[in-house]
Amino acid sequence: MLQQIVSVVGAVLILVAYALLQLGRLRQQGRLFNAMNFVGSALLTWVAVQDRQVGFILLEGSWALLSLPGTLRRRASGEP
């Protein structure tokens, strides 16, 4: 049950970030967009590790790592 909740929260974070990007509410280089992708993919990586799903560990783990630099980047003035 916990894995289901975690996976839904992770997926929703990624999907909401993408929807807000498409609507022009977030910027691809913005920290919030990257943070939502990082947290969402990190949660999905945890679920994949629990289920020993190597392909999803690779996909979601890579997604999390690629989102990390944008999340940790210094905030530019006027950036959401």
C-alpha positions as CSV (number, residue, x, y, z in Angstrom):
1,M,0.0,0.0,0.0
2,L,2.8,2.4,0.9
3,Q,4.5,1.7,-2.4
4,Q,1.3,2.6,-4.3
5,I,1.0,5.9,-2.5
6,V,4.6,6.8,-3.1
7,S,4.4,5.8,-6.8
8,V,1.3,7.9,-7.3
9,V,2.8,10.9,-5.5
10,G,6.0,10.6,-7.6
11,A,4.1,10.3,-10.9
12,V,1.8,13.2,-10.1
13,L,4.8,15.5,-9.3
14,I,6.4,14.7,-12.6
15,L,3.1,15.1,-14.5
16,V,2.1,18.3,-12.8
17,A,5.6,19.8,-13.5
18,Y,5.3,18.8,-17.2
19,A,1.8,20.3,-17.4
20,L,2.8,23.5,-15.8
21,L,5.8,23.7,-18.2
22,Q,3.5,23.2,-21.2
23,L,1.1,25.9,-19.9
24,G,4.0,28.3,-19.6
25,R,3.7,28.5,-15.8
26,L,7.2,27.0,-15.2
27,R,10.5,27.3,-17.0
28,Q,12.5,24.2,-18.0
29,Q,15.6,25.7,-16.3
30,G,13.7,26.7,-13.2
31,R,14.4,25.2,-9.8
32,L,10.8,24.4,-9.1
33,F,10.4,22.4,-12.3
34,N,13.6,20.5,-11.7
35,A,12.8,20.0,-8.0
36,M,9.4,18.5,-8.8
37,N,11.1,16.2,-11.4
38,F,13.8,15.2,-8.9
39,V,11.5,14.4,-6.0
40,G,9.0,12.6,-8.3
41,S,11.6,10.5,-10.0
42,A,13.5,9.8,-6.7
43,L,10.2,8.5,-5.2
44,L,9.6,6.3,-8.3
45,T,13.2,5.1,-8.1
46,W,12.6,4.0,-4.5
47,V,9.5,2.0,-5.6
48,A,11.5,0.4,-8.5
49,V,14.3,-0.6,-6.1
50,Q,11.7,-2.2,-3.8
51,D,10.3,-4.2,-6.7
52,R,13.7,-4.9,-8.2
53,Q,12.7,-3.5,-11.6
54,V,16.2,-2.8,-13.1
55,G,14.9,-1.0,-16.2
56,F,12.8,1.4,-14.1
57,I,15.7,1.9,-11.6
58,L,17.8,3.0,-14.5
59,L,15.2,5.2,-16.0
60,E,14.0,7.0,-12.9
61,G,17.4,7.1,-11.2
62,S,18.8,8.8,-14.3
63,W,15.9,11.2,-14.4
64,A,16.5,12.1,-10.7
65,L,20.3,12.6,-11.3
66,L,19.7,14.7,-14.4
67,S,17.2,16.9,-12.5
68,L,19.5,17.4,-9.5
69,P,21.8,20.1,-11.0
70,G,18.9,22.3,-12.0
71,T,17.4,21.8,-8.5
72,L,20.6,22.9,-6.8
73,R,21.4,25.8,-9.1
74,R,21.4,29.2,-7.6
75,R,18.1,31.0,-8.1
76,A,18.2,33.6,-10.8
77,S,16.3,36.9,-10.1
78,G,12.7,36.7,-11.1
79,E,12.7,32.9,-11.4
80,P,9.7,31.0,-10.0
